[in-house]
Amino acid sequence: MSTDEPVLGDVSDQPRPSGAGKSIARGGLLGLGTVLFAVTLGTLAGVGTFTFGYGKGASYLSNDPKSCINCHVMQEQYDSWEQSSHRHVAVCNDCHLPHYFLGKYVTKAEHGFMHSLKFTTQDFHQPIEIKPASKRTTQNSCVHCHKDVVHGLLQTPKAEHTAGSDVPVVQQDTHSCVHCHADVGHAFRGKS
């Protein structure tokens, strides 16, 4: 057989349908985009899984106060809680999270993300400071546990309640419990 003779099934000399080259090129780009998306998604999932495991992320879903010291900046707060009068009756979640299901887990997620971000980027104030929203949560927690004692001190004319809770929302003009009881949850924190 000579090289000049056409080989049976050889389509190199046959005309191509119009648009055939375009679909191959588009398929190539679509394939590249798909691969890049899959690699990016896989990388994010891998880094997220590693970080969640390394940072003991599952422990934050528990009620164990030791999970709060996974982050080194919380050791002082944990140590002061261990010396406090509340160590036998309240854990971190009891004071620092809302007492209704949705609020508790939304706040946990928000705090977890912000704590991870601030700790990872080393962008946090030392000593750490409680934010205004968290101050309101701790105040509401004081009222939640001590409502029988403090109900007369609350200035809630409309008796507003948080969704899913029977505890009145503490108004802005109510005295802060930790103003006088600064070392109840964290011993020696209010004394400088």
Buried (B, 14 or more C-beta within 10 A) or exposed (E): EEEEEEEEEEEEEEEEEEEEEEEEEEEEEEEEEEEEEEEEEEEEEEEEEEEEEEBEBEEBEEEEBEBBBBBEBBEBBBBBBEEBEBBEEBBBBBBBBBBBEEBBEEBBEEBBEEBBEBBEEEEBEEEBEEEEEBBBBBBBBBBBBEEEEBEEEBEBEEEEEBEEBEBBBBEEEBEBBBEEEBBBBBBEBBEE
